[in-house]
Amino acid sequence: MSILQPRLASPAAGTHPAVVSRRVHETLRLGIAGLIVLVAALGIAATEPNPNFVKLLAVFVGIAGVVYLLVNPRLEISVLVLGVYLGCLDGPVKLLSGGGHTVSAVRDVLISAVCIGAILRQHGMQERLSVPPLFGWVLAFVACVVIETFNPNTANVLKALGGYRQQLEWVPFFFFGYLVIRSKHRFRVLFMALAVIAVVNALVCAYQVRLNPHALAAWGPGYAEKVLGTNGVTGTTFFAGGEGHVRPLGLGSDIGFGGDVAGISLPGIFMLLATARPRRRWIYVLLCLGSLLGVAVSLSRTDVVGAVVILFAFTVLCFSAGQRVARPLIALFVVGALAIPLVSVVTST
């Protein structure tokens, strides 16, 4: 007596019809979404007597980005795209346009798009939602923000709503972290993304710090306001040797942003450097030096002190690794040895 064994489909058997149908439906949804974006952009252009094609392109890309974050089935990719925008594009979009608080709302729209897309996908899967651990701390933080409304110095409702926006717009990232970062691989991707963003900001800061104030102010109305100072706001320039210099903004909207991102990325890139395979270690060394460059050219004492504290804390934690302390300490000493000539070059220029 024989039993027929089910055979797995071979590559020659083709793709399963259910997979093909799902891919076709996803392609159709993306195509329809792109068509809606194109029609909306053309409608905006038609209402303008002299349309600005640069702004039209920006609107088109922005709407397409929002639609992508809504329909993208992979939450980790949506969060990564959002992180890249916040680290590399949020500042330039605000300062190049000079839109102020109106343009700042773009990041709130993107965060809301990721949240709505995640909720819709969860609802479509018909799975039971589970509350993340330590959720009570999030509720306590939200309660503290709400209580601040009753402060006698709160001017009006608009001021209170503005405060809510500045503090509560980051609460969804608590849930993003719980849903997305659950493995060593995801942590490595997070550390790599932070390091790349830090290096890009460091390169921009290194370029900006060599410009004179008026050259950087010519980048856009927002840059002119930050660098030269307007409406009673002090500029970010300083004088040394009779010449004007700029405290770099990097790809952020305020001074010290490049150093802040570099300081955040240093612990993660140190860990990657200490645990990586030898053939990949040189990549992490370059990223680590780039982050240190970002701290150096940020011209912010807070960032420099923060980097020193991070190095000290990492060294102390290395000794808690027991017999495995050698690799992280060697990685730390190698980076320190390479950072010395880097610092000397930066200080000389």
SULVENZI-V902677 format. One line per field, one symbol per residue. burial: I if it has 9 or more other C-alpha atoms within 8 Angstrom, else O. Layout:
burial->???
This chain:
burial->OOOOOOOOOOOOOOOOOOOIOOOOOOOOOIOOIIOOIIOIIOOIIOOOOOOOOOOIOOIIOOIIIIIIIIOIOOIOOIIIOIOIIIIIIIIIIIIIIIIIOOIIOOIIIIIOIIIIIIOOIIOOOOOOOOOOOOOOOIOOOIOOIOOOOOOOOIOOOOIIOOOIOOIIIOIIOOIIOIOIIOOOOIIIOOIIIIIIIIIIIIIIIIOIIOIIIOOIIIIIIIIIIIIIIIOOOOIIIOOOOOOIIIIIIIIIIOIIIIIIIIIIIIIIIIIIIIOOOOOOIOOIIOIIIIIIIIIIIIIIOOIIOIIOOIOOOIIOOIOOOOOOIOIIIOIIOOIOOIIOOIIOOIOOO
